Amino acid sequence: MLILSFVLLPVFGAAGVIALGKNHWKIRNEFFRVMTFVSLAFSAFFLVNAYNGTDFTADFEGAVGLGLHFRADGFRSMYAFLASFMWAMTALMSERYFRNYHNRTRYYFFNLMTLSGTLGVFMSDDLYTTFVFFEIMSICSYAWVAHDETEGAMRAAATYLGVAVLGGMVTLMGMFMMYDKIGSVSFEAIHEAKGMNLHLASALILFGFIAKAGAVPVQIWLPKAHPVAPAPASALLSGMLTKTGLFGVLVIAMNLYSGSYVFGCITLALALVTMLLGAVLGVFSTNLKRTLACSSMSQIGYILTGVGASVLLGEHGSLPAAGAVMHMVNHSVLKLVLFMSAGVVYMNLHKLELNDIRGFGRKKPFLNVVFLLGALGLMGIPGTSGYASKTLIHEGLVEWVVHTGNMFVFRFSEWVFLFAAGLTTAYMLKLYVAIFIQKNPDEKRQADFDNMGGKYLDARGRIALTLSAVWIVVLGVLPNGVFMKAYTLSEHFLNQHALHEIHFFSWVNLKGGLITLVIGTLVYLFVVRTWMYKKEEGYLNRWPSWLDLEDGIYRPVLVKFVPFVLSSVCGVMNGLGEWAAKAFMNVITFISRVMDEFTDHIVVIFKECALVDRDHDAQENPHSGYLKHVRSFFDGAHKWRKRLTPHVRPDPREVTNLEYGSSVTNAVSFGLILAAIGIVFAFIYVLVPMIAK
């Protein structure tokens, strides 16, 4: 019961946010922050007990169908603590960041709901529980991406939701198949099923988790969602929500496929492509948050490299497994620092393009130091946390060669590893130089930047950034102390053995860091500053606009190919008889219309009645007293009249018509239609064997 209380605590907090948000917005703001710190204290309790060897379990048989099962062991408690820490730090930053925002009640509500989903994932002890909270987290975090309700935000949110829904439905199908084969989806049962033919089920399950992690080929949401989401949300999307996907990957890889050569090679190949492609996109990007988003994609590749090497080594894979888990932790902390730093830039300038923010960081020593620590950590500079975890992953690759002698694959993997790390150095140099060293070409604008003094960030923001950045140094300076203890907590979850002491600062390991620095510096000087930067024009976006996986492949498939297939089915049915074609078309049309209308009306009622910022309404409404209530009544009646009036609805495949003013728009309707189709197929999968019997 203790674990369930911990997981559901943010849900009660979200209800409180709505209740307070109507008339007590200042109390609402503080209540939101208090709830995140209560969650942090709760998670610290589990972590301390796990460190002392005490695990907590909770089983609720029959709940939500197959029951909910939780466990608070070392790894899960550690990541629940890290998630709560990140939520608390971004909550401190949110006070200043959202000062002039509308829809803050909505943001705080979905923020806490997403926290509950995230904690549920990390505390889960079977895939069904993981899936339930994974879907809660995915749907609730959609509101983060769509928060600004601009054209770009709505399109990115539609992509995010589409990937989340399709990934979730595919994962659900895989779970059905696995449950049918082994009679359970508990982590222990999956471990005992090692060696069974569960390849198709595993592939389907991993699809949804890899989609959330942001790995190739379903990484399309990540570079588009992060730039449009509020910076505190971007820090959580990149630093934490991607780790829920990796959590699922670890469960399958370490329990079911440890020692599998084929699975290890496939994972390693996906990792190298993800790592390199993310780094290349980061070099080409000219938007601060998009660059950091592409960087997240690349760092996910590093983590998957550690997973792949650990799978290949089997029971001897402790070294790369430790590197993978520790780089998960590092990446969470690093992106927390970097995205919150980007938030400082945005909340002062409301711009993110490098040409617009050039020179902002000059004469701001605090922001300079914090951002520099994050950049150095991401680059893997010795003395920072990023260096230690990347060293472990690299050492894991070396150990694999020692065991197998596969020198060609190792050399290829190592050079991709080092080259991608060099590109990381190049794009972080680009960001740092642009923001903190170069001057803005507009002298008056640069003078405004320089004269801000300390007013660009409040005390709470400084505390949040300081507490986050200090971990980069602690983890980097004391790798054998802090890192190895953290890995010890993860041994049981990873099914690996204890590690010996690692010589992080030996010349062999330092040499790899030096090589990446040289590669990165050369790329920055001869590619970025020569080809991608012109003194008169500033930074140039050299990435070909046509080279877009979403617009070039995925959307055409969903918008053109799928309708073509459906029309072909109608043609076949028409051959059986006109009644069959009409019946098929009527069923599809009916389901689409019901889902579309039902979703929009529920969302409108929810937003208009519950998620309203009364403080902004009061500031912007010039009417008061009796006239205010009269005007409010007629405004509400007019809105409902417009919604009930028949009209041509916008194409759900494209950007939504924002006149509806809802936080969740036709993109949700489109996503729910996909979900409904997935559920139908799931039921068919379950019912057909029963009917056959």
N, C-alpha and C positions, 0 to 999 in steps of 0.2 A: 504493500500500500504506500510505502514511503516513496518508492520510485515513481509510481503513478501520480502521486501528489506533486512531485518535482516536475514531471512532464506536463501535467495539466495546469500547473500554477500560472503560466503565462496566459492561458485561456481565460481564467477568471480575471486576470489583469486586463485582458482585452475588453471584457465586458465592463469592467470599471472605467476604462478609457471612454467608452461610448457614453456611459451614464454621466461622467463628469464633463465630457466634451460639449454637451449641449449648452451649459450655462457657466461652467467653472473651468475655463480653459487653462488658467494658471495652475490650478490644483491638478488638472489633467496632466500637464507637462511634468510636474514633479512626481506625480503618481507613476507615470510611465517610467521615469528613471529609477524610482525606488523599486519597481517590480523587477527591473533588470539586475539590480544589485542584490535583491533577495534571491533571485535565481543563481547569481554568482556565489553567494554564501552557501546555498543549498548544494551546488556542485562541488564546492570546496570540501564540504563534509564528506561526500562520496569519495573524492580524490584522496583525502587523508586516510580514510578507512581502507581504501584499496592499497595505498602505500604500506599500510600496516598489516596487509594480508587478509582483510575482511571484505568479502564480496556480498552484495545484496541481490536477491532475485525476487521476482514477482510474476505470478502466473494467473491469468484470468481466463479460465477455460470457457469456451462458448461465446466470449465477448466478440462482437463484430463477426460472427460466423465461426472462424477457425480458432478464435481465442487470441489473446494478446500476451506476449511473453517478454519479460525484460530482465536484463542483468547489468549490474554496475560493477564490472571488474576493472582491472587497471587501465587498459586501453580506452574502454568506453567512458570511464570516469574522467580520464585525462582529456578526451576530446569534448565531453560535455562541459568540463570546466573551461576549456579554451573557447567554446562557442559562447558560453555565458559571459566570459571576459570580453569578447569582441562586441557582444550586444551592449554590455555596460559602457564600454568606451565610446561606441558610436552614439549611445544615448546621451552621453555628456556633450558630444559634438553637436547633437541635433538641436539643442536650445538656440544656438546662434544661427545655425545653418537654415533652419525653418522659420526664422523670425518673420519673414515677409511672405511666407508660403500660405496658400489656401490648402484645404483638405488635410490639415494636420491630424485631425481625429482619425481620418481614414488611414493615414500612414502609420500612426501609432498602433491602431487596432491590428492591421495586417502585419506589422512588425512583430508584435507579441504572438500573434497566431503562428507566424513563420518560425519564431523561436520554439514554440511548443512542438511543431512538426520536426524541427531539426533535432531537438533533444530526444524526441521519440525514436528517430532513426538511430542515433548513436547509442541509445540505451536498449535497443531491440535485441532479442535473442533468437528470433526466427525471421525468415524472409517475409512472411505475411505481415508481421508487425512492422517490419522495415517498410514494406510497400504502403501500408495504411498511412503511416506518418510521412512517408516520402511524397505521397500525393497531396496530403494536407499542406506540406511545405511548398510544393511546386505551385499549386493553385493560389495560395495566399501570397507568395512572392511575386506573382504576376502583377499585383497592384503596385509593387515597387517600380517595375519597368514602365508601367503606363501612367505613373503618378503625374507627370507634367501635362499629359493629354495633348501634347503637340503632335503634329503629323508624323515626325520621326519616332516619337515615343510610342505611338499607337502601332506603327508598323513593326517596330522592334518587339513590342509586347505580343503582337500576333505571332511573330516568329518564335518567341520564347514559349508561348502557350502551345503552339503547334508541336514543337519538339517535345515539350513536357508531356502532352497528352498522348502523342504517338509512342513515345518512349515508355510511358507508364503502361499503356495497353499491351505493348509487345512484351514487357516484363511480366505482366499478369498472365499472359498466355504461357510464357516459359514456366512460371510458378505452377500453373495447373498441370503442365506436363511433368514437372519434377515431383509434384505431390502424387500424381498418378503412379509414378515409377517406384518411389521409395516410401510413400505413405506419410510423409512429413516434410516440412521445409525448415525445421529447426537447424541451427548451425551445427549442433552435435550430429544430427542425422546426416547432414550433408557431408560432414567429415568422414563418417563411417561408410558413406556411399562411394568413397574414392575408388576408382577403377571401374565403376559401372558406366554403361553407355548412356550418358546424360548430356551429350554434346549439343544437340539441338536445343534442349531446354536451357542449358547454360548460356548458349549464344543469345537466345531471346532475352533471358534475364539480364545479361550483361549489356545488351543494347540500350536499355533505359538508363542504366547506371553510367555508362560511358557518355550518353547524351548529356546527362546532368554534369558530369565531370568536365565536359567541353573538349573531348578528344576527337580526332579525325575518325570518321567522316561526318560526324553530327555536331561539329563545333560552331555551326553557323550562327547560333543565338548569341554566343559569348561576346564577339567583338561589336555586336550591334546593341545589345541590351545594356552593357556597362556605361557607355557614354551618355545615354539618355536618362538613366536612373539617377536619383539623388545620390550624392557622394557617400553618405553613410550607408545607404543600401548597396551601393556598388562594392564597398569594402566587404560587406557580408556576402554578397553574391559571389565575389571572386574568392574571398578568403575562407568562407565556410560552406556555402551551399555546394560548391564544386567538390568539397571533401565528402559530402554525403554520397555522391556518386562513386568516389574512390573507396568509401566504406564498403559498398556493395561489391566492387571489384575485388577487394581484399578477401571478403567472405568466400567468394567463389574460387578465386585463384589459390588461396592458401589452404583451403579445406579440400577442394575437389581435384585440383590439378597440380599440386606440388610434385615436382619431378617430371612433369610432362614436357617432352622436348617440343612437340608441335605447338601446344598452347603457349609455351614460353617464347618460341620464335615469333608467333603471331602477335603476342603482346609487345614484344620488343620492337617489331616492325612498326606497329601502330604508334608506339612511343616515340620512335625516332622521327617519323613523319610529323607527328604532332609537335614535337620539340622544335624541329627545324622550321616548319611552316609558321608556327606562332612567332618565332624569332624574326623571320623574314618580314612578316606582316608588321611587326613592331618597328622595324627599321623604316619601312615605307610610311607608316602612319604619321600624320601631322597634327593629331588631336591628342591632348594629354591623357584623357581617360581611355580613349580607344587604344593608345599605345600600351597602357597598363593592362587593358583587357587582353590584347594580343599576347602580352607577356605572360598572363595567367595561363593561356593556352599552352605556351611553350613550357612553363614550369610543370604543368600537368604531365607533359611528355617526360620530364625528368623523373617524376614520381613513378610513372608507368614503366620507365626503364628499370628502376629498382625492383618493381614487382616482377617484371619479365625475367630479370637475372635471378631473382630469388626462386621463381618457379623452376627455372632451368637447373638450379643447384639442388633443388629438393630439400632434404633435411639439413643440408649444409648451407642453406641460403640465408643465414642470420645476418650477414654483413649487408647485402643489398636490401633485405627486408627492413633492417634498421634505418638504412639510408632513405628508403621510401617513406616510412612513417615519420622520420625526423624532418624530411623535406616537406611533408604535409604540414607539420607544425610550423616550420619556418615560413612557408609560403603564406600561411594564414596570418602570421604576425607581420610579415613584410608588406602584404597587400593592405592590411589594416592601416599601417603607417602611411603608405604611399597614396591610397585612395582618400584617406582623411586629409592628407596634405593637399591633394588635388581639390578636395572640398573647400579648403581655405581659399584657394585661388578662385574657385567658381563663386563662392558666396560673396566675394568682394568685387569681382569683375563680371560675373554671369557670362563668361566666355571660357572656352577651352582650347581653341585653335592656337598653336604655338606663335603664329604671327601676331595674334591679339594679346597674348599674355607675356610676350618677351619682355624681360627686365622686371617683372613683378617682384621677384624674390630678392632683388638687390636691396641692401640695407635692412634686411630682415634676418638677423643672425639665428634666431630660434628656429624659424621655418627652414632656413638653410641647413642647419645641423641635422634636424630631424629627417628632412628629405634625403640628405646625403647619406645618412645611416641606412635608410631603406634602399637607396640605390646601390650602395656598396654591398649590402647583404644580398640583393638580387643578383649582382654581378659575381658574387662568390669570392669577395676579397678576404684574404686571411685575417682572422680576428673578428669576423662577423659570422652570424649563424648560418648564412647561406653557404659559406665555404665548407663548414663541417659536414653538412648533410650531403652536399655534392661530392665531397671526398669519399664518404661512405659508399655512395652509389658507384663511383668510379672504381673503388677498391673491390666492390662486388663484381664488376665486370672483369677485373683482373683475376679474381679468384675463380671465376667461371672458366677462363682460359686455362688456368692451372689444372683444373679438374678435367677439362675436355680436350684441350689442345686445339680448339677451333680458332686459330690465329687470324684468319681472314675476316670472319664475322666480327671478331673482337676489334681488330684494327679499324674496320669500317665504322662500327658502333662508336668507338672511342673518338674518331675524328669528327663524326657528326656531333657527338657530345661536346667536344671542345669548340667546334665551329659555331654551334648554336649558343654556347656560353659566350663566345666572342661577340656574336651579334647582340646578345643581351647587354654586354658592355657598351656596344656602339649606340643602341637606342637609349640607354640610360644616360650616357654622356650627352646625347642630343637633348634630352629633356633638361638635364641639370644646367648645361651651358645656356640653353635658351631662356630658362626662367631666372637663373641666379647670376649669370655672368654677362650675357649680352644686354645691350641697352635697347629700349624700344625706339624705333625710328621716329616716332612722334615725341619731340622733346617735352612738350607740355604734358603729355600722358606719362612719360617717364618721371617727370617732376611730381606728378600726383602720386605715383607709386612710391617714390622716395619719401614723400612727406606724410605717409600714413602712420609712421611711428609704430606703436604697439597696438593701435586701434583695429588692426586687421583681424585680430583673434582675441577672444575673451579668455578669462582664467580657466573656465571649464575645458575649453578646447585645448589649452596648453597642458593641462593635467592629463587629458586623454592621450595626447600625442606623446607626452613624456613617459607615461606608464607603459605605453605600447612600444616605444622605441628602445627602452632600456633592455627589453628582452633580446633585442638583436645583438647587443654587446654581451650580455650575460651568457647567452647560448653560444656565442662565438668565442669568448675568452675561456670558458670552462666547458669545453665539449665533452671531455671524459667524465666530468662530474655530473653536470645537469643532463647531458644527452644520454649517457649510459643508464642513468636512473630512469629516465623516461622510457628508454627501450625496455628495461627490465619489467616495467609495468605492462608492456605490450607483448611479451614473449608468448604467453598462453594464447592470446587471441590470434597471433600469427602462426602458432604451432611451430615455433623455432626455438633454438637453444640459446644459451647465454653467449655473450660476446667477450672476447679478450680485449685488453686495452689497445686502443688504436693510436698510432703515432701520427696525429693529424698534421703536425708541423715538421715532419721529416722532409728532406729535400725532394724525394720522389713525388710527394703530394703537393708541395709548394710549386714544383715545376709545372704541373698542370694549370694551376692558377695563373702563373706567369705567362704561359702560352695563350690563354684566353684573353689576358690583358693586351698582349701584343696584337692578336687578331682583331680585337675590338677597337683598339686605337687606330689601326690601319684602315679598317672599314669606315670608321667615323671620319678620318681625315680625307680619304680618297674616294669615298662614295657619298657619305652624307654631306660633308661640307663642300664637295666639288660638284656633285651631280644633283643633289636634292636641296641645295641651298644657293640662292642668288642674293647678293647684297641688296639689289633694288627691289626684288619681289619677295624676299624672305624664303620660308620653307615651302617647297613645292611637293604636291602629292603626285608622285610618279607611278602609283599603282594603276594598271589599266582598269577602267571602269567596267569593261565587259567581263573581266575575270572575277566573277562573283558566283560562288557555288549555289547560293540560294536563288538568285534571280536567273542564273543560267541553267540550273538543273531542277532543283527541288520545287520551286513554284510552278514552272511549266508542267512538271509531272502531276502535281496536285490539281492544277487549274485546267490543263488540257488533256493529259493522258488519262487520268481517272474518269473524267466525264466521257471520254471516248470509249473507255471500257464499259462504263455503265450503259451508254447508248448501244453498244454492241450487244450487251446482255438483253436490252429491250428488243433489239432486232431478232435475236434468237427466240425470245419469248413470243414475239409477234408471229414467228413461224409456227409456233404451237397454237396460236389463236389470239385474236385481238384482245380477248378478255384477260389473258395472261400478262400482256404488255401493259395494259391499262392498270391492272392490279398492282404490278411492280412499281410503276411510276407513281400511282396514287399513294402507296405506302411510303416511298421515299419522300415525296412531297409533304405528306402529312407529318412525318417525323420531323423534317426540317422546319416546317412552319411552327409546329408546337414548341420545339426547342427554342427557336428564334424568339417567338412572342413571349413565351414563359420567362426566358432568361432576362430579356430586356425589361419586362414589367417588374419582376422581382428586384432587379438591380436598381431601377428608378425609385421604387418604394423604399428600399434599404438606404439609398444615398440621401434622398430628400427628407426622410424621417429621422434617420439615426446619425449618419456621418456628416454633420453640419457644423461648421465653425462659427459659433455665435459671435465670437469677438470680431471676426472679419465682417460679418453681417452688420454688426452694430456700427463699425467704423465706416462702412461704405453706404449705409442706408440713411439718407438725410431726413427721413420721416421719423416721427416719434409719437408716443402716446397712442390715441385711438386711431389716427390716420395710418400709423404703421401697421396695425392689425388688419385694417380694411385693405390696404395695399397688398399685404402679404396674402390675404385670402384670394384677391382677384389675380395676383401673379400665379399662385398655385393652381387656380382654376384654369388660367390660360395655358399653363404648361401641360396640364392633363388633357385639355381640349386638343392641343397640337398632337399629343401622343396618340390620342384615340381617333384622330382624323386619318382616313386612308390616304396614303401617299406612296410614292415609289421609294422603296428602301435602298440604301446604298449597297453596293456590291460587297459581300462579306470577304471577298478575297483580297480586297484592297483596303486602303486606309479608311477608317470609319468616319462617317459624318458626325462631327463633334457636337451638333446641336442637341443631342440627347443629354449631354452633360454628365454622363455616368462614369464611374471609375472603371467599370468593366463594360466594354462596348460590344459591337458585333463580332469582334475578334473572339470574344468568349463564346458567343453563339456558334461560331464556326468551329471553335475548339470542342465545344460540347457535342456538336453533331458528330465530329470525329470520335469522341469518347463513346457516344451512343452506338456508333457502328462497331467500335471495338468491343463493347459490352455484348452486342448481339452475337458477334462471332464467338465470344467467350462462352456464352450460353449454348450456342450450337455445338461447340467443342465438348462441353460437359454433357449435353443431352443426347447427342448421337450415339455414343457407346451405350447409354442406358436404354435407348429405344431398340438398339440392335440386340440387346440381351432379351 
